[in-house]
Amino acid sequence: MFNWIALTTKRDEEFRAAENLMRQGLESFLPHREVTIRHARKMLTKRKPLFPGYIFVRLDLQNDDLRVLKSTRGIRGVVCSTDATPAVLKQDVMTELLASCDAKGRLLPPDQLKRGDRVMVSSGPLHEMVATVEKLASRDRVWLLFDEPKVVTKVSLPVDALTKLT
């Protein structure tokens, strides 16, 4: 029976680990988001893992050899339960996580934004600023009201550049 388990990765090597697991024919899942950062006066788009330092792998614990995982480049180890066996993740949690991402593991934009929701901008020059949804302009654009920089500012942004805050 196939189960999802979590693996710890070496620092900043989540994507390398995912690539190496794929080369070995193992099904892995690395949920991530694309963020835009400013570096040396340039705007760069980078992939940031949703769970830094972790990657998920689906395998048969009865028949698959865990030593293969431990020797994979980018992998530090297996997340284990208290009895030193790999901790199996709940299927419903993994199903929901898989449903919230596209086929490549990229986090999909929130589908249920409404007026008054608090959101954080996850890409672009307004990266990591918090705002309130003022109006839904269309299916993929939203008007936001920023109130942080002492001046109330209204901006239109694409929905996929936002993360809904709870």
C-alpha positions, 0 to 999 in steps of 0.5 A, spaced: 500 500 500 502 506 498 503 512 503 505 519 503 511 520 508 515 527 509 523 527 508 527 533 511 532 536 505 538 539 506 538 547 506 535 550 500 536 544 496 528 542 496 528 542 488 534 538 487 532 533 492 525 533 488 529 532 481 533 527 484 527 523 487 524 524 480 530 521 476 529 515 481 522 513 479 519 516 485 513 520 486 515 526 490 511 532 491 514 539 493 508 544 494 511 551 492 509 558 490 513 563 485 515 570 489 518 576 485 524 579 489 528 585 488 535 584 487 540 588 484 535 593 481 532 587 478 525 584 479 527 576 479 521 570 480 523 565 485 520 559 487 519 558 494 517 552 498 511 552 502 514 548 507 522 549 507 526 543 509 521 538 507 518 534 501 513 529 500 514 522 497 509 517 496 511 509 496 510 502 499 513 502 506 513 494 505 517 493 499 521 500 498 528 501 501 528 507 505 536 507 504 535 509 497 532 515 500 537 517 505 542 517 500 539 521 495 542 528 493 539 533 497 535 529 502 537 529 509 533 524 512 526 521 513 521 524 518 519 518 523 514 517 529 516 515 536 518 508 534 523 510 529 518 508 523 517 513 517 511 517 519 505 516 515 501 522 513 494 522 513 491 521 506 485 526 506 491 532 508 495 530 502 489 530 498 487 537 500 494 539 499 495 536 492 488 539 490 491 546 492 497 546 487 497 545 480 501 539 476 508 542 478 506 543 485 505 551 484 500 553 489 494 555 486 491 562 487 485 563 492 479 562 489 474 565 494 476 572 495 471 577 497 470 584 499 474 585 506 478 579 506 486 581 508 491 578 503 498 579 503 502 580 496 506 574 494 510 577 488 511 584 485 514 590 488 509 590 493 511 583 496 509 582 503 505 588 504 498 586 507 492 589 504 484 589 504 480 587 498 476 593 496 473 590 490 473 584 485 475 587 478 474 581 474 475 573 475 483 574 475 484 581 478 482 585 485 482 592 487 486 592 494 486 597 499 493 598 503 493 602 509 500 601 512 505 606 509 501 612 513 497 613 506 491 609 504 493 607 497 488 603 492 492 598 487 489 593 482 493 586 482 492 579 479 489 574 484 495 569 483 500 575 486 496 574 493 495 570 499 489 570 503 490 571 510 486 567 515 
